[in-house]
């Protein structure tokens, strides 16, 4: 079990790093959207590439951060019944969910998603829109995102089993460290403050 917990800590670290940096894709998508709107209004010109790169960035942020979201316990839960049960029963429900739902679904997506990406990569599939982008980079996000989600699901399963064995504290307890969103906001404030100092 100690080896499994070490694996779990490694997966947690990996998804934490991914979540920390992937959130910047949302900012990039927003900036591109703003620039595209200005160029379209001011210069009366645009390109489907601007729109598609926004979709690609949003898809990447959504899929790659799925494991991080699970790590933070932020996925939607319907706990009307579970919230009334004891902590151990809640943990058993999680174990059942990770084994019987999350693992099979993520494996199925990987089974179909990897060949889907590989075919697009080999053929160099392009968007059918005028000025559109090559498709395989966004298709790659599907297996990558679900692989990270699968790993995090296994990590959460390990932690819950360890909790049931009395080896660790409650893994569902909310963490108090800063979220990726708070890190991003702080980084933007620091950049803005640094720019003001230069102007002064």
C-alpha positions as CSV (number, residue, x, y, z in Angstrom):
1,X,0.0,0.0,0.0
2,X,2.9,2.4,0.7
3,X,4.1,1.9,-2.9
4,X,0.6,2.7,-4.2
5,X,0.4,5.8,-2.0
6,X,3.7,6.9,-3.5
7,X,2.2,6.4,-6.9
8,X,-0.8,8.4,-5.8
9,X,1.3,11.3,-4.6
10,X,3.1,11.3,-7.9
11,X,-0.2,11.5,-9.9
12,X,-1.4,14.3,-7.6
13,X,1.8,16.2,-8.2
14,X,1.5,15.7,-12.0
15,X,-2.1,16.9,-12.2
16,X,-1.4,19.8,-9.9
17,X,1.4,21.0,-12.3
18,X,-0.9,20.5,-15.3
19,X,-3.7,22.4,-13.6
20,X,-1.3,25.2,-12.6
21,X,-0.3,25.9,-16.2
22,X,-3.3,24.8,-18.3
23,X,-5.4,27.6,-16.7
24,X,-3.3,30.1,-18.7
25,X,-4.9,28.7,-21.8
26,X,-8.2,30.3,-20.7
27,X,-6.4,33.7,-20.5
28,X,-4.8,33.1,-24.0
29,X,-8.2,32.1,-25.4
30,X,-9.8,35.3,-24.0
31,X,-7.0,37.5,-25.3
32,X,-7.3,35.9,-28.8
33,X,-11.0,36.4,-28.7
34,X,-10.6,40.1,-27.9
35,X,-7.9,40.7,-30.5
36,X,-10.1,38.9,-33.1
37,X,-13.1,41.1,-32.3
38,X,-11.0,44.3,-32.5
39,X,-9.4,43.3,-35.9
40,X,-12.8,42.3,-37.3
41,X,-14.4,45.6,-36.3
42,X,-11.5,48.0,-37.0
43,X,-10.0,46.4,-40.2
44,X,-13.1,44.5,-41.4
45,X,-11.1,41.3,-41.7
46,X,-10.8,38.0,-39.8
47,X,-9.9,34.4,-40.2
48,X,-11.4,31.1,-39.1
49,X,-8.0,30.3,-37.6
50,X,-8.7,32.8,-34.8
51,X,-12.0,31.1,-34.0
52,X,-10.6,27.6,-34.2
53,X,-7.5,28.3,-32.0
54,X,-9.9,29.6,-29.3
55,X,-11.8,26.3,-29.6
56,X,-8.6,24.3,-29.4
57,X,-7.4,26.2,-26.3
58,X,-10.7,25.8,-24.6
59,X,-10.8,22.1,-25.4
60,X,-7.3,21.7,-24.1
61,X,-8.0,23.6,-20.9
62,X,-11.2,21.6,-20.3
63,X,-9.8,18.2,-21.0
64,X,-6.3,18.5,-19.6
65,X,-7.6,20.0,-16.3
66,X,-10.2,17.2,-15.7
67,X,-7.8,15.2,-13.6
68,X,-6.9,18.4,-11.6
69,X,-10.6,19.1,-11.1
70,X,-11.1,15.6,-9.7
71,X,-8.0,16.1,-7.4
72,X,-9.6,19.3,-6.0
73,X,-13.0,17.5,-5.5
74,X,-14.7,20.1,-7.8
75,X,-16.6,17.7,-10.1
76,X,-20.3,17.9,-9.8
77,X,-21.7,15.4,-7.3
78,X,-25.3,14.6,-6.5
79,X,-24.9,14.0,-2.8
80,X,-28.5,14.5,-1.5
81,X,-28.4,11.0,-0.1
82,X,-24.7,10.5,0.4
83,X,-24.3,13.6,2.6
84,X,-26.6,12.0,5.2
85,X,-24.4,8.9,5.4
86,X,-21.4,8.3,7.5
87,X,-18.0,9.2,6.2
88,X,-17.0,5.5,5.6
89,X,-20.2,4.9,3.6
90,X,-19.5,8.0,1.5
91,X,-16.0,6.7,0.9
92,X,-17.4,3.3,-0.2
93,X,-19.7,5.0,-2.6
94,X,-16.6,6.8,-4.1
95,X,-14.7,3.5,-4.4
96,X,-17.7,2.0,-6.2
97,X,-17.9,5.0,-8.5
98,X,-14.2,5.0,-9.4
99,X,-14.1,1.2,-10.0
100,X,-17.5,0.7,-11.8
101,X,-17.9,4.1,-13.6
102,X,-14.9,6.3,-14.0
103,X,-12.4,3.5,-14.9
104,X,-14.5,1.8,-17.6
105,X,-15.6,5.1,-19.2
106,X,-12.1,6.6,-19.3
107,X,-10.7,3.3,-20.7
108,X,-13.4,3.3,-23.4
109,X,-12.7,6.8,-24.4
110,X,-9.0,6.0,-24.6
111,X,-9.8,2.8,-26.7
112,X,-11.6,4.9,-29.3
113,X,-9.8,8.2,-28.9
114,X,-6.2,7.1,-29.5
115,X,-7.0,5.6,-33.0
116,X,-9.1,8.7,-33.8
117,X,-6.1,10.9,-33.0
118,X,-3.6,8.7,-34.8
119,X,-5.6,8.6,-38.0
120,X,-5.9,12.4,-38.1
121,X,-2.2,12.6,-37.4
122,X,-1.2,10.3,-40.2
123,X,-3.5,11.8,-42.7
124,X,-2.8,15.4,-41.7
125,X,-6.5,16.1,-41.4
126,X,-7.4,19.8,-41.8
127,X,-10.4,21.8,-40.8
128,X,-13.0,22.0,-43.6
129,X,-13.4,25.7,-42.9
130,X,-11.6,28.2,-45.0
131,X,-8.3,29.2,-43.3
132,X,-8.9,26.5,-40.7
133,X,-6.2,24.7,-38.7
134,X,-4.8,21.2,-38.7
135,X,-7.0,18.9,-36.5
136,X,-4.7,16.4,-34.8
137,X,-3.4,18.7,-32.0
138,X,-7.0,19.1,-30.7
139,X,-7.7,15.4,-31.2
140,X,-4.7,14.7,-29.1
141,X,-6.3,16.5,-26.1
142,X,-8.9,13.7,-25.9
143,X,-6.6,10.8,-25.0
144,X,-4.3,13.0,-23.0
145,X,-7.1,14.5,-20.9
146,X,-8.8,11.2,-20.2
147,X,-5.4,9.5,-19.4
148,X,-4.8,12.2,-16.8
149,X,-8.4,11.7,-15.5
150,X,-7.9,7.9,-15.3
151,X,-4.6,8.3,-13.4
152,X,-6.3,10.7,-11.0
153,X,-9.2,8.4,-10.5
154,X,-6.8,5.6,-9.6
155,X,-5.0,8.0,-7.2
156,X,-8.3,8.9,-5.5
157,X,-9.2,5.2,-5.3
158,X,-5.9,4.4,-3.6
159,X,-6.4,7.2,-1.1
160,X,-9.9,6.1,-0.2
161,X,-8.8,2.5,0.3
162,X,-5.9,3.7,2.4
163,X,-8.4,5.8,4.5
164,X,-10.6,2.8,5.0
165,X,-7.5,0.9,6.3
166,X,-6.8,3.8,8.7
167,X,-3.5,4.7,7.0
168,X,-4.2,8.3,6.0
169,X,-6.6,11.1,7.0
170,X,-9.8,11.8,5.1
171,X,-8.8,12.4,1.4
172,X,-12.1,14.2,0.7
173,X,-11.3,17.0,3.2
174,X,-11.0,20.4,1.4
175,X,-7.4,21.6,1.0
176,X,-6.5,25.1,2.1
177,X,-3.7,25.9,-0.3
178,X,-4.3,28.4,-3.2
179,X,-6.1,27.1,-6.2
180,X,-4.8,27.4,-9.8
181,X,-7.3,30.2,-10.4
182,X,-5.9,32.1,-7.4
183,X,-2.3,31.5,-8.6
184,X,-3.3,32.8,-12.0
185,X,-5.0,35.9,-10.6
186,X,-1.9,36.6,-8.4
187,X,0.5,36.2,-11.4
188,X,-1.6,38.6,-13.5
189,X,-1.6,41.2,-10.6
190,X,2.2,40.8,-10.3
191,X,2.6,41.3,-14.1
192,X,0.4,44.4,-14.0
193,X,2.3,45.8,-11.0
194,X,5.6,45.1,-12.7
195,X,4.4,47.0,-15.8
196,X,3.3,50.0,-13.7
197,X,6.8,50.2,-12.0
198,X,8.4,50.2,-15.5
199,X,6.2,53.1,-16.6
200,X,7.0,55.0,-13.5
